[in-house]
Amino acid sequence: MAATETSTGEAGQETTTPAEPADDLVSTHHTITADGGELSYTATTGRIVLREEATTDGKFDGLKAKAEVHLTSYVVDSAEPRPVTFAFNGGPGSASVWLHLGVLGPRRVVSGDTGSLAAPPYGLADNPETLLAHSDLVFIDPVSTGYSRAVNGGEPADFHGYQRDIESVGEVIRLWTSRNGRWLSPKYLAGESYGTLRAAALAEHLQDRHGLYLNGLLLISSVLDMGTIRFTDGNDLPYQLYLPTYAAIAHHHGRHGDRPLREVLDEAEKFASGDYAWALSRGARLPAFERADIIRRTAELTGLSEEYVDRANLRIEHLRFFTELLRDERRTVGRMDGRFLGWEPDSAGERLTDDPSVSGIIGAYSAAINHYLRQELDYANDLPYALLSNRVQPWSYKEFEGSSVSVVDKLGAAMRANPHLRVHVAAGYTDGATPYYAAEHVLARLPIPEELRANIDVRYYDAGHMMYVHEPSRLQQSADLAEFIRQDS
């Protein structure tokens, strides 16, 4: 419950107004064995108040509280200067719990993986591969996610949009950097999914607004141009860029026999950007015999029947694919991770109604974060911790009216202005939300000079959107992230 203040009005009646919000941070001290040594660190969690400069009739009217944003930071006890990484997930509407307890933080959730999911009540374990061994960490929950909320009487919708989200998260980063004396520390942003779009836009925003230049971006399951993944009328690009992911998922489920995955992907990529793209562009001009050949090759690569590809007019929409691939087994595959299997109440349905790769793990992450913050980090808050919130919808993209939602230009501008800015991109082959080939397509079109392309590092994993759910991928990804950060040490 929020604190209140009581005052007496002119008529002698008492009135109650919300008290001015205040930070409620709590710090605890811990140790962990990581990277071959013992780390002592301070964990600080709670909500900080975001205030904005206000004016009345053109005159400065002070700082007005607008939101209370939840964050969790980990700072290693060290006399040596250390990098700091600010991390967040995407959605929009996702808290930072996935990166926090999935791969980056000093504690991680025990969720299991497809085929061997953990059972309630789940658990937590130390994370010896934590990025904390190489960088201090700050996890940020945007407004209306986690414990973050607009202030009493405020409008949550004010923060539910592209620009206001960038400004509010950017202000959290500026405040934490200033209050903790970290302006001379190497600084990184780690984002996942929509968080990669946020991170790319923040790189330019922080430079332009505050002169805060970054050392690197960690883009996990990247999407920088929504036009590459949104199936809209007249836009054939997503059909092409999703096809290699369909092939990877089909391969995982045995639809390519004993062919090596890389061989299948090479064929799918060549086909998607060549004959398949050309065939889609031809429309009714495509001769029947050529159309039949495209149908056959599409079916072979995706694991679907030729009849289905024909009826879909060569264009395989992703939710349809996840429902159709294993229809003969009355199973669906996951969107976030096509390795996961699910069931639908109607096996003749057109689109899956539940993503088994989310429902299979969200219980473990929810139990872990609610236990961890209160029992291990001593932070109590009776608000529900919102892992995935629909309250941010509809999300405003008014800045992009009439055009694709894209931050490719902003990332390019940030890299040109700061040629030391490096970009790490992590892609999962079975990620059906942000397909790896779409990320490649966007990176190839970044408006940067050729000499800056060496600043981009792309790594691939045999798993999906949250590739760290897959233990071999988690271990490899942790090593890859550590290697990227160490390049500035």
PAZA-406401 format. One record per residue: x, y, z of N, C-alpha, C in turn; residue in one letter. Coordinates in steps of 0.05 Angstrom, whole numbers, plus 5000, padded with zeros to 4 digits. Example, Ala and Ser with C-alpha at 12.3 -4.5 7.8 and 13.67 -1.06 7.14 Angstrom:
% residues 2
526448865156524649105156526449345156A 525749555142527349795143525850015157S 
***
This chain:
% residues 489
501749765000500050005000501850255000M 500950464986502550714985502050875010A 504051025019503751195042501951425034A 500551545055498851775050499451995069T 498652245062498852475079496052585084E 495552675108492952795115493153085121T 491453245109491453535114488553635119S 488253875129485653985136485054205116T 482754185103481954385083480654625096G 479754825079478655075089476155025105E 474654825099472154775114472654595138A 475154555145475754385168475654095163G 475254015138475053735131477853625125Q 478353385134480953255129480853135100E 483053175086483353055059485852885059T 485852665044488052485043489252485015T 491752525013493152524987495552334989T 496252214967498552034967501152184975P 502752064991505352174999507152174975A 509052364974511052364953512552104953E 512751964930514051704930517051734935P 518251524946521151524952522351264944A 524951264939526351014933526150824956D 525950564951525750364972527850144968D 530250214961532350024955533349874980L 533949614976534949444998537449314988V 539649305004542149184996542748945014S 543848735002544748505016547548425005T 548948265020551748195011551947885008H 553347804987553447524979556247444968H 556747194966559147094952558246864933T 559846834912559446614893562046534881I 562346284875564746194860564046204830T 565546364816565046394787567746454773A 568046354749570446394733572946304749D 572646094764574945984778575746124804G 574246324813574946464837572446544852G 572846644877570546724893570047024889E 567547094884566647364881565047454905L 565647674917563947794938562548034924S 559948044928558448254914556148354931Y 555248594924552948714937550548714918T 548348604926545948604910544048824922A 543048984904541249204912538749184895T 536449174908533949154893531849324905T 529949404889527749584898526949774876G 525349974883524350154864525550434867R 526350554845527250834846525151004832I 524951254841522851434831524051584807V 522551574785523251734761521851994762L 523352214760522152484760522852624734R 521052794725521452944701521353244706E 522853394691522753684694520053784684E 518753954700516154064693516254364690A 514654464672514354754669511454834670T 510955074680508255194681508455474669T 506955514648507055774634509855854626D 511455654617514155704608516155724631G 515355694656517155724678517755444691K 520255414700521055164712519455114737F 518254874739516454804761517454574778D 520154514776521254304792521154034778G 521853824794521753554784519253414795L 517753294777515253164784515552864781K 514752714803514952424802512952314782A 513952124765512352014744512051704746K 514051574756513951284757515851184779A 515350934788517150794806518050544791E 520650534785521750324768523450134785V 522749874782524249674797526749584782H 528949564798531449464787532849294807L 534649134797536448964814539248994804T 541049074821543849114813545648924829S 547848854816549948684828552648824823Y 553948894845556549034843558548874859V 560648794845562748634858564548814875V 565248714899567048864917569848854904D 570749074892573249084878574449364878S 577049374882578449634880579049704851A 578849514834579349554805576849654791E 577149824771574849914755573649674740P 571049664739569649444725567549554706R 567049394685564749474667562149434682P 560049554670557349514680555449464657V 553749264659551849194638549049234648T 547449394633544649444639543049254622F 541249104634539848884620536848914623A 535348834602532448834602531548644581F 529148544584527848374564526048544546N 524148424533522648564512519648564516G 518348424498515348424498514248554473G 513548824476513548984500511648854522P 512448894547510948794569512348584585G 514948534579516348324594518248444614S 518248334638520248404658522948284651A 524948364666527748274660528448004672S 526447864683526947614697528247404680V 527747404654528847184636531847204634W 532947434627535847464627536947454655L 535547564674536447574702537047294713H 534947134712535146864724535646644704L 535846714679536246514658539146474651G 540646704649543446674639545446874651V 544547114658546547314665547147334695L 545147304712545447364740546947144756G 547647204781549147014798547446774808P 544846794806543046574812541346514787R 540746264783539146194759536945994766R 534846014751532445844755533045554746V 531945364760532045084751529445014738V 529345044711526845014697526744754681S 529044634676529044404658528844494629G 528544304611528444364583526344184570D 525844234545523844074531524343774534T 522343624541522643344545523443264574G 524343464589525143414617524643664634S 522243774632521644014647521443954677L 522444154692522344124721519444134731A 518844004753516244004765516044214787A 513644324792513344504815514244374841P 515344504860515544804862518044924851P 519644774835521944874821524244944840Y 526145114832528345174849530245364837G 532245454853534345634844537045504850L 539045574834541745474838543745694832A 546145674844548245864836548845834807D 549746064795550446064767553446114764N 555145914764558045954762558946094737P 557146084716557846214691556746504689E 555846614711554646884711556547094698T 555347274684556847494672557947684693L 557047654718558047824740561047784744L 562147554736565047514738566547714721A 565247844701566548014682565448294681H 563048334692561648594691559648614714S 559548854726557348894744554748904728D 552448844741549948804727547748974739L 546049084721543649234730541249134713V 539249014726536948914711534649104716F 533349194694531349404694528649284685I 526549334700523849264692522449514683D 521749544657520349784648517649814661P 516550044660514050114673511849914665V 510349814685508149624683509149334681S 511749294683512849014685514248984712T 514648734720515848694747514248834768G 515648984785514349154805514249444797Y 514949504772514949784762512149884756S 511550114765508850234761509050534758R 507050644745506650944746506051024775A 506651274782506051364809503051374813V 502251374839499351404845498251654831N 496051614817494851834802496051874774G 498151734768499451754742498051584721G 498851624696497651484674499651274664E 499251014669501050814659501450824629P 499250894615499450894585501451104575A 502151294592504251484584506851354578D 507351114589509850974585509650744566F 507250694556506850454539507050534509H 509450594501510050664474512950684469G 513750684444516550674436518150894448Y 517351144444519051374452519251404482Q 516951384495516951424524518351194538R 518250964527519750734538522750784536D 523650884513526450944510527351164530I 525751364533526451584551526551494580E 524551334589524451254617526651054624S 527250854606529350674612532050814610V 532351004591534751164590535251324615G 533151424627533451584651534251404674E 533251164676534250974696537250924693V 538150884669540950844664542651084672I 541751324665543151564672543351604702R 541051564716541051594745542851404759L 542751144751544350944764547351004759W 548051074735550751144728551851374745T 550151584748551051814763551151764793S 549051634804548951584833551151384842R 552051214824554051024832556851084821N 557151324811559851414802561051244780G 559451174760560450984740560651114712R 560951374710561151494684563751414670W 565751344685568251254672568550954671L 566450804675566450514672565650444643S 566850234632565750134606562850054610P 561150124592558250074595557049924571K 555349734578554049564558551049554563Y 549549514542546649454544546249174534L 544649014549543848744541540848734538A 539848684515536948664510536248404497G 533848314502532848074488530248144474E 529948044449527448074434526848374430S 524448474438523948764435526048924450Y 527248794470529448934484531848994466G 532148844444534348914425533649164410T 531149194402530249434389530649674408L 529849634434530249834454533149914458R 534849704459537749754464538949914441A 538349844416539449984393538550274393A 535950324399535050604401536250754424A 536650614446537950734470540750814464L 542250664448544950734442545151014430A 543351074412543251344400542151544420E 540051474434538751654453540651744475H 542051554487543951624509546251794499L 547151744474549151924463548152204458Q 545852224446544752494438543752644462D 542352514481541152654503543052714526R 544852524532546452544555549452534550H 550252494525553152464519554252214532G 552552014537553351764549553851564526L 556451514522557251334500557751044512Y 556850854496557050574505559450434492L 560250214505562350044494561149824476N 558749734484557649514468554749454473G 553549314454550749224456550748914455L 549248794472548848504472545948454463L 545648384438542948354426542248064424L 540447974442539747684444537047644431I 536947474411534447434395533547704384S 535047794365534848064356532548114336S 531248344340529448454319529748754319V 530848864298531349144296529449274275L 528149114259526149214239523749024240D 521549124250519148964253518048864226M 518749014205517848934179518948664169G 521048574182522248314175520848074187T 519148124207517847904221514847924223I 513648134213510748174214509548094187R 507747904188506347804164503947984158F 504448194142502348384134501848364104T 499548454096498748434068500848574051D 501648434030503548554011506448544019G 507048434043509848424052510748124051N 512148054030513047774027515747724042D 517047934053519647894065519647694088L 517647704107517747514129517547224120P 516047164098515846894089518646784081Y 520146964068522846884060524746844084Q 524647034103526547034125525846824146L 523346734147522646524166523246244156Y 523546214129523745944118526145784130L 528545904133530645744145530045654174P 528545824189527745734216525845504214T 523945514196522145284192523745034186Y 525845054170527544824163528944724188A 529944904205531344824229529544674248A 527044774251525144644269524344374258I 523944354231523244104219525543904223A 528044004220530343834224530443724253H 529843894273529843804301527843584305H 525643594291523543394294523743164274H 526043124263526542884247525542894219G 524743134208523643144181525843164160R 528343154168530543164148532442924151H 531442714164533042474167535642524181G 537842414170540442444183542142664170D 540842844155542443054143543443244164R 545943344162546943534182545343794181P 544943914204543344164205544544374187L 547144414188548344624173547844584143R 547844344134547344284106544444364099E 542544304116539744384112539444684111V 540744824130540545114132541745244108L 544045154099545245264075543345254051D 542045024048540144994026537745184029E 536745194054534445364060535045654055A 537345744064538046024060538346104031E 539645924016540045973988537345983973K 535645793980532945783967531346023975F 531346104001529646314011530346583998A 532846633994533746893983533946883952S 533546643941533846613912531246543898G 530946283891528646203876525946253890D 525946213916523446253931522646543931Y 524446723936523847013935522947093907A 524246993887523547053860520646953854W 520046713862517446593857515246753870A 515646843895513647003909513147273894L 515347383884515047643870513547613844S 513447373832512147343806509147323808R 508047233831505147223834503947043812G 501847133799500446983779502146953753A 504347093751506047063728507846823729R 507846683751509546443755508346213739L 509846103720508745873704508145633723P 506145473714505245253731507445053737A 509144993717511244793722513244893742F 513845163741515745283760514445293788E 511945353788510545363814510545083827R 510144883812510144613823512944543835A 515044633822517744583832518244733858D 517244983860517545143884515945013907I 513644913901511944783921513444533932I 514644383914516044143923518444213941R 520044403933522444473948521644603975R 519644763975518644884000517744674019T 516244484009515244264026517544104038A 519444034021521743874030523244014053E 523644274050525244424069523744464095L 521144524093519544594117518344354131T 518344124118517143884130514143874127G 512944064112510144074107509443914082L 506843864078506043714054505843904030S 506243794006506043963982503244073980E 501243913987498444003986498044254003E 499244254028498944484046500344734034Y 502744694024504244924013502645043989V 501444863973499944953950497445123960D 496045013980493645153990494345414003R 496745434015497645684028498845874007A 498645813982499645983961502646043965N 504145843973507045853977507846004002L 506046134015506646324037505946194064R 507946114079507545974104507646174128I 505446244139505346424162506146264187E 507646404205508946254227507146104246H 504946234255503146094274501845854260L 501345874235500245654220502345424219R 504845494214506945294213507145134239F 507145284261507545154287505244954293F 502945014281500544844284500544614264T 501644654241501444464219503644254218E 506044324226508444144222507943864232L 506943834257506543564269503643504272L 501943614254499043554257498443264255R 500043114239499542824236500042684263D 501542804281501942694308500142824329E 498443004320496743154338498343314359R 500543424350502243594367502743864354R 503244064370504144324360507044364369T 508444554357511144624365511144914375V 513044984391513145244404513845474385G 512845714391513645954376516346054386R 516546104412519146204422521345994418M 520645744419522745534414521345294402D 521945244376520545034362521344754370G 523144724390523844464400521644354419R 520044544430518044464450515544364436F 514244164448511844044438509444114455L 507144154443504644204458502244064446G 499944094459497443984450495444214447W 493544174429491344364426488744214431E 486744354442484144214447482844134421P 483444284399482344224373484644164354D 485043914347487243834331486943914301S 484544024295484044124267484344424266A 485144554288485344844288487444954269G 487145204262488945324243491445444256E 491145554281493345684295493445594323R 495745544334495945454362495045674380L 493745604402492745794422494445824446T 496445644449498345654471501045584461D 503045744470505845694462507145514483D 507545254477508645074497511445154507P 512945314491515545384499515445614520S 513145744523512845944544511445814568V 509245674564507745554586509445334600S 511345224585513045014597515045114618G 515745374616517845484634516945714651I 514645844645514046094659513446044688I 512345814695511845754723514345754740G 516445634728519045624742520245894746A 520046064726521146334728519546504748Y 516946474748515246624767515846544795S 515946284801516546194828519346294837A 521246274818523946354825524246644832A 523146824816523547114821521947194845I 519547094850518047164873519347074899N 520546834898522046744922524646904925H 526046934904528747044905528747334916Y 527047504905527047784913526347814943L 524347664952523447694980525147545000R 525747284994527047115013530147145013Q 531247194989534247204988535247484986E 533747674974534747944972533248134991L 531448025008530148175029528448405020D 527348394995525648604986522748514986Y 521148655001518248585003516548794989A 514748694972512948864957510448694952N 508048794959505648644956504348664929D 505548824911504648824883505248554871L 503648474852504348234836506748294818P 508648114817510948154799510048064771Y 509848254753508848204726511048114707A 511147844703513147744684512547814655L 510047774647509147844620506447984623L 506448244618504048404623502648484597S 500048424595498448524573497548814577N 498048914601497049184607498449404591R 500649334579502149534563500849564535V 498949394528497749394502495249574502Q 494649724481496249744456498749904460P 500949814450503549954451503650154428W 504350404435504350614415506850624398S 506450624372508650664353508050914336Y 506951114348506051354333508351484318K 510851444328513151564314513651434287E 512451204282512951054257510451044239F 508551224243506151214228506751224198E 505651024184506051004155508650874147G 510250774166512750644159513250404178S 515150244171515850014187517150104213S 516549964235517950014260520749914258V 522650094256525450014252527350214266S 529450094278531550264291534250214277V 534150114253536550064238538150314234V 536650534228537950794223539250894249D 537950844272539050944297541550794306K 541550524302543950374308546250464290L 545550494264547650594246548850864254G 547051044262547951314271549651294296A 548851114314550451084339553150974333A 553350784315555950654308557750854293M 556551014276558151204261559351414279R 557651504298558551714317560551604337A 560251344344561951214363563150964351N 565350994336566550764322567650554341P 567650604367568450394386566150224395H 563750294387561350134396561349864381L 561449654397561349384386558649254391R 557849074374555248954375555448644374V 554448514395554248224396551348144391H 550947954372548347864366548247564371V 546247474387545847194393543347094380A 543446884365541146784350540746484354A 538246414359537446134362536246024336G 537245794327536245684302533245614303Y 532245524327529345444329527645664341T 528545914339527046144349525046224328D 522446174334520346244315519046514321G 520246674339519246944344521047154330A 523647124332525547304319527547134303T 526847044279528446854264531246954258P 533146774259535946854256536546974229Y 535246874208535846974181534847264177Y 532747334192531847614192533847794205A 535147704226537247864239539547904220A 540347684205542547704186541747914164E 539347904155538348084134538648374143H 537948434168538048704178540948794181V 542548624193545348694198546848754172L 546148604151547448654125546748924113A 544649044123543649304113544049534132R 545649494153546249714171547749934156L 546850184159548250404145550850484159P 552850314157555450374169557650324148I 559950454151562150404132563250124136P 564550024115565449754115567349694138E 568949884146570949834167569649794194E 567049874198565749834223564349564225L 564249414203562849154203564448954221R 566949004225568548834242567648854272A 566049064278565049104305562648934311N 561648784291559348624295560148324298I 559148204319559747924325557147764328D 556747564311554247404311554847124320V 553347014339553646744348550946594346R 551046334341548646174336548545944356Y 546045864362545545664382543345474373Y 543645214381541745004373539245004391D 538045234394535745264411534145514402A 532245604418530445814409530946084420G 528746234425528746514433530346544459H 529646394480531146384505533046144502M 535046174486536845944480538245834505M 538345994527539645904551537945694566Y 535445634558533945414569535245154563V 536545144540538044904531540844914543H 541444724560543944734576546444764559E 546944614538549344654522549444944511P 547145044502547145314492547645524514S 546545474538547045664560550045674566R 551345454567554245454574555845594552L 555145534526556545664504556045964504Q 553446034508552746324507554146474530Q 554246354553555646494576558546544569S 559846344556562646384548562846594526A 560946604508561046794486560747084496D 558847114515558347384527560747474543L 561947294558564347364573566647444555A 566947304533569047364514568647644502E 566147704496565547974484566148194504F 565448164529565948374549568948394555I 570348174556573248184562574848334541R 573848364517575348504496575948794503Q 574348904522574849184530576449204556D 577348974567578848984592581848994586S 
***
